[in-house]
Amino acid sequence: MWIFTQEGMISVVQNNQRRGHVLVRARTKACLPRLLESAKMRDFKDKIEHTIGNDYEFRISLPSLDFRALMSGIMDNLTYDNFKAHLHKADKMDPYQRNMYSNVYMEALKLARNAYPPYHE
């Protein structure tokens, strides 16, 4: 699954190498440390791996319960009532990342406006 946060976009999948773990993956180096920091999970920062050649070069394997704690920590920091407006004010977000989020938003808006029939039901 893809998750978009103010810290960056992550992809979360089952870790087929470690039962009961998920892989939390990011495309940028700064994303995972910021995400862990915002969720007050600093002790996990040294477990981030850099896997050159993968489409998500930065990843961390977390037990499912720790991933739930990560998501709970992110939710604890939810203070805005409009994510898109919040991102435009977020000074720590890379402008390229902000642009990518805007592109995703616009494509999703097309779905809402039936721009892609016949798949919209």
C-alpha positions in Angstrom: 0.0 0.0 0.0 1.1 3.5 -0.6 0.8 6.1 2.2 1.4 9.8 1.7 2.4 11.7 4.8 3.9 15.2 5.4 7.2 13.4 5.9 7.1 11.6 2.5 5.5 8.8 0.6 6.1 5.2 1.7 5.2 1.9 0.3 4.3 -0.9 2.8 4.4 -4.6 1.8 4.7 -7.9 3.6 8.3 -8.9 4.2 8.6 -12.4 2.6 12.0 -12.9 4.2 10.7 -12.3 7.8 7.4 -13.7 9.0 5.3 -11.2 10.9 7.3 -8.2 9.5 6.4 -5.6 6.9 8.8 -3.6 4.7 8.4 0.1 4.9 10.0 1.5 1.8 10.8 5.0 0.6 12.4 6.5 -2.5 14.2 9.4 -0.7 16.9 9.2 1.9 15.2 11.7 4.3 11.7 10.1 4.3 12.1 7.2 6.7 14.2 9.0 9.4 11.7 11.9 9.4 8.8 9.5 9.6 10.4 7.6 12.5 11.3 10.8 14.3 7.8 12.2 13.9 6.4 9.0 15.4 8.9 9.1 18.3 10.5 5.8 17.1 14.1 7.2 16.9 15.6 3.9 18.1 14.7 2.3 14.7 16.7 4.8 12.6 19.8 2.7 12.6 17.8 -0.2 11.1 17.2 1.6 7.8 18.8 -0.1 4.9 20.0 1.5 1.6 19.4 -1.0 -1.1 21.0 0.4 -4.3 19.3 -0.6 -7.5 15.8 -1.2 -6.0 13.0 1.2 -7.0 12.6 2.0 -3.3 16.2 2.3 -2.2 15.5 3.0 1.5 13.7 0.4 3.6 13.2 -0.9 7.1 11.7 -4.2 8.2 9.4 -3.7 11.1 7.4 -6.2 13.1 3.7 -5.7 12.4 3.1 -4.3 15.9 5.9 -1.8 15.5 4.4 -0.7 12.1 1.1 -0.2 13.9 2.9 2.0 16.5 4.5 4.0 13.6 1.0 4.6 12.1 -0.3 5.5 15.6 2.5 8.0 16.1 1.8 9.6 12.7 -1.9 9.9 13.6 -0.9 11.6 16.9 0.7 14.4 14.9 -2.3 15.0 12.8 -3.2 18.6 13.5 -4.5 19.9 10.1 -7.9 19.8 8.6 -6.7 20.1 5.0 -3.7 17.9 3.9 -3.2 19.7 0.6 -3.1 23.1 2.1 -0.9 21.9 4.9 1.6 20.6 2.4 1.9 24.0 0.8 2.8 25.4 4.2 5.2 22.6 5.1 8.6 24.2 4.8 10.5 20.9 5.2 8.9 19.3 2.1 11.0 19.1 -1.0 9.3 21.1 -3.9 9.6 18.1 -6.2 7.8 15.9 -3.7 5.1 18.6 -3.2 4.7 18.6 -7.0 4.4 14.8 -7.1 1.7 14.9 -4.4 -0.2 17.5 -6.4 0.0 15.3 -9.5 -1.4 12.4 -7.5 -4.2 14.6 -6.2 -5.1 15.8 -9.7 -5.3 12.2 -11.0 -7.5 11.2 -8.2 -9.7 14.2 -8.8 -10.2 12.9 -12.3 -11.5 9.7 -10.9 -14.0 11.5 -8.8 -15.2 13.5 -11.8 -15.7 10.3 -13.9 -12.9 11.2 -16.3 -11.9 7.5 -16.6 -15.1 5.5 -17.5 -16.0 2.7 -17.5 -14.0 1.9 -14.4 -15.7 4.4 -12.1 -18.5 2.7 -10.1 
